[in-house]
Amino acid sequence: MSRAEINKPAPNFTLTDFKGNEVSLKDFQNKKNILLVFNRGFF
C-alpha cells in the first residue's frame, strides 16, 4: 500500500466494522468531514 500524502485525497480502502459489515472510504465520498479511528485492540 502506498503512503498517504499531505493535501492529497486519501486512497480508497475497505475494512470490516464492529458489526462485521464491510465499509469503504468511498462510501463517505462528498461528505463534509470524516473521522477515522483505528483501535489496536481491546483490553
Order of alpha helices (4+ residues) and beta strands (2+ residues): beta-beta
